[in-house]
Amino acid sequence: MAISITISAKVARAKKDCKSGFGLCDITIEIEFGIRARLIVDEENQTASLEFLTLPPGSSCGEEGFYVDRNVALPQKAANCLGYSNVNILRGVYTYDTCKSQFGTVTGMQVELLNRLEEK
């Protein structure tokens, strides 16, 4: 099982409400247990691919269908990093291609990109 630890921090000063200055502010640590994968979103076509970085459990050689049984909302931070307030992967059966990468890639996932964030 993969363990992912993400440490995020804002470089600013707490005494300046974390808006300016050179220091450490608003640190968060996230620990996740599960499979590692890279999500790549194509904004123009509102699709995504999921490239597995480790062997996904339940996969088998020649497997063609990857099932998303219900819409899945990305965590808020992930959606924000993509430039949206919300990003949903829509339910459906998507192609799992074992030839596209070492551990396989799911392609053509439909995504819903909601409320584009304004650039600061």
C-alpha positions in Angstrom: 0.0 0.0 0.0 1.3 3.4 -0.9 1.5 6.2 1.7 1.5 9.8 0.4 2.5 12.7 2.6 1.9 16.2 1.3 3.2 19.2 3.2 1.9 22.5 2.0 2.8 25.9 3.4 2.4 29.5 2.6 5.5 31.7 2.6 4.3 34.8 4.5 4.2 36.1 8.1 1.5 35.1 10.5 1.6 38.6 12.1 0.7 40.0 8.7 -2.3 37.7 8.4 -0.3 35.4 6.1 -0.6 37.9 3.2 3.0 39.2 3.0 6.5 38.9 4.5 9.1 36.1 4.4 8.3 33.3 6.9 6.3 30.1 7.4 2.5 30.4 7.6 -0.6 28.2 7.2 1.2 24.8 7.1 -0.9 21.7 6.5 0.1 18.1 6.4 -2.0 15.5 4.6 -1.4 11.8 4.9 -3.1 9.5 2.4 -3.1 5.7 2.1 -3.8 4.3 -1.3 -2.7 4.0 -4.9 -0.5 6.7 -6.5 -1.6 8.1 -9.9 -1.2 11.2 -12.0 -4.4 13.0 -13.1 -4.1 15.0 -16.3 -7.1 17.3 -17.2 -7.8 18.5 -20.7 -9.8 21.7 -20.1 -10.7 22.2 -23.7 -12.4 18.8 -24.1 -13.4 18.5 -20.4 -11.8 15.1 -20.2 -9.1 13.6 -18.0 -6.7 10.7 -17.9 -5.4 8.8 -14.9 -1.9 7.4 -15.2 -1.2 4.9 -12.5 2.3 5.2 -10.9 1.9 1.9 -9.0 0.0 -1.3 -9.9 -3.7 -0.6 -9.1 -5.4 -3.4 -7.1 -8.1 -5.2 -8.9 -6.6 -4.7 -12.3 -5.8 -7.6 -14.6 -4.0 -8.1 -17.9 -6.4 -7.2 -20.7 -8.8 -5.4 -18.5 -10.6 -2.8 -20.6 -13.2 -1.2 -18.4 -12.4 1.2 -15.5 -15.7 2.0 -13.6 -16.6 5.2 -12.0 -19.9 4.2 -10.4 -20.9 7.7 -9.2 -19.6 11.2 -9.8 -16.4 11.9 -7.7 -15.5 15.4 -6.6 -11.8 16.1 -6.4 -10.6 17.5 -3.0 -10.9 21.3 -2.9 -7.2 21.9 -3.0 -6.8 19.8 -6.1 -9.7 21.6 -7.8 -8.1 24.9 -6.9 -4.7 23.9 -8.2 -6.4 23.1 -11.5 -7.9 26.6 -11.5 -11.5 25.8 -10.5 -13.6 25.9 -7.4 -14.9 22.4 -8.1 -13.9 19.5 -10.4 -16.0 16.4 -10.7 -15.1 13.1 -12.5 -18.3 11.9 -14.0 -19.7 8.4 -13.7 -19.1 6.1 -16.6 -17.0 3.2 -17.9 -13.6 4.4 -19.2 -10.9 2.7 -21.1 -8.0 1.2 -19.1 -5.0 0.9 -21.4 -2.1 -1.2 -20.1 0.2 -0.1 -23.0 0.1 3.6 -22.4 2.3 3.5 -19.3 4.1 1.0 -17.0 1.1 0.5 -14.8 -1.7 1.5 -17.2 -3.7 4.6 -17.9 -7.4 5.3 -17.8 -8.3 7.6 -20.7 -11.3 9.7 -21.8 -12.8 10.3 -18.3 -15.5 13.0 -18.6 -14.9 15.8 -16.1 -17.1 18.8 -15.0 -15.1 21.9 -14.4 -17.0 24.4 -12.3 -16.4 28.1 -11.5 -13.1 29.1 -13.0 -11.0 30.9 -10.4 -9.7 34.4 -11.2 -6.0 34.7 -11.4 -4.5 36.9 -8.7 
